[in-house]
Amino acid sequence: MFNRILVGLDGSPTSWSAVHYAFEFGKRLDVPVVGIHVIDERILEEGFLEDIAGVLGFNYYAGISEKLKRFFEEQASVLLDEFLALGRSKGVKVSSYQSTGKPYHVILAQADAEDLIMLGKKSHKPVSGFLLGSTTEIVARRSPCPVFVAVEQKKDIKKICVAYDGSEPSKRALQMGKLIGKLFDGEVYAVHVGEDDLSAEVGEGVRYVRLSGIPEEKLVEYSKDMDLMLLGAFSKGRIKELFLGSVTTFVMHHTNIPLLLVK
């Protein structure tokens, strides 16, 4: 299914949730899990530090960025050591990568089309850990591979719902949902928001659910009792512009379960 799993690690609760999901997928699929930690270069810029010093009430001095960088590197070492130790204790093939730059640039540069990226859900705060809050959404939009967006509360994957509208992206999402269902011995639900009956398309072993209403609202409402939702990227069907349009953006911000965005 995937060659590697790349997981963004910033020390936040949602990123640790992503780590635990990554270890579970990595062990079941027998693929390596790579922990990626990025020190955001934007918070080390002297101009930014000088401005924020006045706001936060600390003394700014030339060269403070180098001291902060060393501090962040020490913190990164501790974080990645914990990640590696935890993965090895679970019998997972693990490695790590640490860099300085724009987090989304670094993560995207490391990813191949055959990989799976796992990240914590976007923070509503200006800065979350060392990653700015927009990292998850930017990676999800630009990634060449599927992106798994974890929430803080980890759940056993037993009920899997797939947003299905008959388009090619939703068919790819359904196919991946079936594979994950087998991997975790879970039930798969194909959820269609619309008037047409697409039940004949979903195949055996999948429960077809047809709903009426506003797609993004119905998907979020239905997903409350699920453990994972899959969305097909760049859909142009009845669920309009599923990835870049309003539906996916709404679902990403409002659902309380993990999302797997399938390319």
C-alpha positions in Angstrom: 0.0 0.0 0.0 2.8 2.4 0.9 6.6 2.3 0.8 7.2 4.5 3.8 5.3 6.5 6.4 6.6 10.0 7.1 5.3 11.5 10.3 5.7 15.1 11.3 6.8 15.5 14.9 6.6 18.8 16.8 5.9 17.6 20.3 2.2 18.6 20.3 -0.5 16.1 21.5 -1.9 15.8 17.9 1.6 15.0 16.5 2.1 12.3 19.1 -1.3 10.9 18.1 -0.1 10.9 14.5 3.1 9.0 15.7 1.0 6.3 17.3 -1.1 5.9 14.2 2.1 5.8 12.1 3.6 3.0 14.3 0.4 1.0 14.0 0.3 1.3 10.2 4.0 0.7 9.9 3.9 -2.5 11.9 0.9 -3.9 10.1 2.3 -3.0 6.7 5.9 -3.9 7.6 7.2 -0.6 6.2 9.6 2.0 7.8 8.3 5.0 9.7 10.4 8.2 9.4 10.0 10.9 12.1 10.5 14.4 10.7 11.2 17.4 12.9 11.6 20.8 11.4 12.8 23.9 13.2 10.8 26.7 11.5 13.3 29.2 10.1 10.8 31.9 10.3 10.8 32.1 14.1 14.6 32.5 14.0 14.6 35.6 11.8 16.2 38.5 13.7 13.5 40.9 12.5 10.8 38.7 13.8 12.6 38.2 17.1 13.1 41.9 17.6 9.4 42.6 17.0 8.2 39.8 19.2 10.6 40.8 22.0 8.8 44.1 22.5 5.4 42.3 22.6 6.5 39.6 25.1 8.7 41.9 27.2 12.1 40.3 26.9 15.4 41.9 25.9 16.4 41.5 22.3 20.1 41.4 21.4 22.0 40.6 18.2 22.8 36.9 17.7 19.9 35.7 19.8 18.7 33.6 16.9 21.8 31.4 17.1 21.2 30.7 20.8 17.5 29.9 20.1 18.5 27.6 17.2 20.9 25.7 19.5 18.1 25.4 22.1 15.6 24.1 19.5 18.2 21.6 18.2 18.7 20.2 21.7 14.9 20.0 22.1 14.6 18.3 18.7 17.3 15.7 19.7 15.3 14.8 22.9 12.1 14.6 20.9 13.5 12.4 18.2 15.3 10.1 20.6 11.9 9.5 22.4 10.3 8.8 19.0 13.0 6.3 18.0 12.9 4.5 21.4 9.1 4.3 21.3 9.1 2.9 17.8 11.7 0.3 18.5 9.9 -0.8 21.6 6.9 -1.5 19.4 8.9 -3.5 16.9 8.6 -0.9 14.2 11.3 0.0 11.7 12.1 3.6 12.5 14.4 6.4 11.5 14.4 10.2 11.9 15.2 13.4 10.0 15.8 16.8 11.5 16.2 20.0 9.6 15.7 23.8 9.7 13.5 25.5 7.1 9.8 26.0 6.3 8.2 22.9 7.7 5.9 22.2 4.8 8.8 22.7 2.3 10.9 20.1 4.2 8.1 17.6 4.6 7.0 17.8 1.0 10.6 17.6 -0.2 11.0 14.3 1.6 7.8 12.7 0.3 7.4 10.4 -2.7 4.1 9.5 -4.4 4.3 6.0 -2.9 4.6 7.3 0.7 2.0 8.2 3.3 2.4 11.4 5.3 0.9 11.6 8.8 0.5 14.9 10.6 -1.4 16.3 13.6 -4.5 18.3 12.8 -4.0 22.0 12.1 -3.7 24.1 15.3 -5.9 27.2 15.7 -3.0 28.9 17.5 -0.5 31.1 15.7 2.4 28.7 16.7 2.0 25.1 17.8 5.2 23.6 19.1 7.9 24.4 16.5 5.5 24.1 13.5 3.3 26.9 12.4 -0.4 26.1 12.3 -0.8 26.2 8.5 1.7 23.3 8.0 -0.8 20.5 8.0 -3.2 22.2 5.6 -0.5 23.3 3.1 1.1 19.8 3.1 -2.4 18.2 2.6 -3.0 20.5 -0.4 0.4 20.1 -2.1 1.5 16.6 -1.2 2.2 14.1 -4.0 1.0 11.3 -1.8 -1.9 10.5 0.6 -2.0 12.6 3.8 -3.4 11.3 7.1 -4.5 14.0 9.5 -4.7 12.9 13.1 -6.7 14.4 16.0 -5.6 14.3 19.6 -7.7 11.4 20.7 -6.5 8.2 19.1 -9.1 5.5 18.3 -9.0 1.9 17.2 -9.8 1.8 13.5 -12.9 -0.4 13.3 -15.4 1.8 11.5 -14.1 3.5 8.3 -16.2 5.8 6.2 -15.4 6.9 2.7 -16.9 10.0 1.0 -18.1 8.6 -2.3 -19.6 10.4 -5.3 -18.7 8.1 -8.1 -15.7 10.2 -9.3 -12.3 8.7 -9.9 -10.8 10.3 -6.8 -13.6 8.9 -4.6 -13.1 5.4 -6.3 -9.4 5.5 -5.3 -10.4 6.5 -1.8 -12.9 3.6 -1.6 -10.3 1.2 -2.8 -7.9 2.4 -0.2 -10.6 2.2 2.4 -11.2 -1.4 1.6 -7.5 -2.2 2.0 -7.4 -0.4 5.3 -10.6 -2.3 6.4 -8.8 -5.6 5.7 -5.7 -4.4 7.4 -7.6 -3.5 10.6 -10.4 -6.0 10.3 -12.8 -3.1 10.2 -16.2 -2.2 8.6 -16.2 0.1 5.5 -19.0 2.5 4.8 -19.4 4.3 1.4 -21.2 7.6 2.3 -22.8 9.4 -0.7 -24.5 12.8 -0.3 -26.8 13.1 -3.2 -30.0 11.9 -4.9 -28.6 9.2 -7.2 -28.3 5.6 -6.0 -24.6 4.5 -6.4 -24.9 1.4 -4.4 -24.1 -0.9 -7.3 -20.7 0.8 -7.7 -19.3 0.2 -4.3 -18.9 -3.6 -4.5 -19.1 -6.3 -1.9 -18.0 -5.9 1.7 -19.0 -2.2 1.8 -22.0 -0.7 3.4 -23.6 1.9 1.2 -25.1 5.0 2.9 -27.0 7.7 1.0 -27.7 11.0 2.6 -29.4 14.2 1.5 -28.4 17.7 2.4 -25.2 19.8 2.4 -22.3 17.5 1.7 -19.8 18.9 4.2 -22.3 19.1 7.0 -23.6 15.6 6.4 -20.2 14.1 6.2 -19.1 15.7 9.5 -22.3 14.7 11.2 -22.2 11.1 10.0 -18.5 10.7 10.9 -19.1 11.3 14.6 -19.5 7.5 15.1 -16.7 6.6 12.8 -13.0 6.0 13.5 -11.5 7.2 10.2 -12.7 9.1 7.2 -11.2 8.9 3.7 -11.7 11.7 1.2 -10.7 11.6 -2.5 -8.5 14.6 -3.6 -9.5 16.9 -6.4 -13.0 15.5 -6.9 -15.2 17.4 -9.4 -18.3 15.3 -9.0 -21.4 15.8 -6.8 -19.3 16.5 -3.8 -17.8 19.6 -5.6 -14.1 20.2 -5.5 -13.8 17.8 -2.6 -10.1 18.6 -1.9 -9.5 22.2 -2.7 -13.1 23.4 -2.3 -15.2 24.1 0.6 -16.1 20.5 1.5 -12.7 19.3 2.5 -11.7 22.5 4.2 -14.9 22.4 6.2 -14.4 18.7 7.1 -10.8 19.2 8.1 -11.7 22.0 10.5 -14.8 20.5 12.0 -14.5 16.7 12.2 -13.2 15.1 15.4 -11.9 11.9 13.8 -8.8 11.3 11.7 -8.9 12.0 7.9 -7.0 10.3 5.2 -6.8 12.4 2.0 -6.3 10.2 -1.0 -4.6 11.5 -4.2 
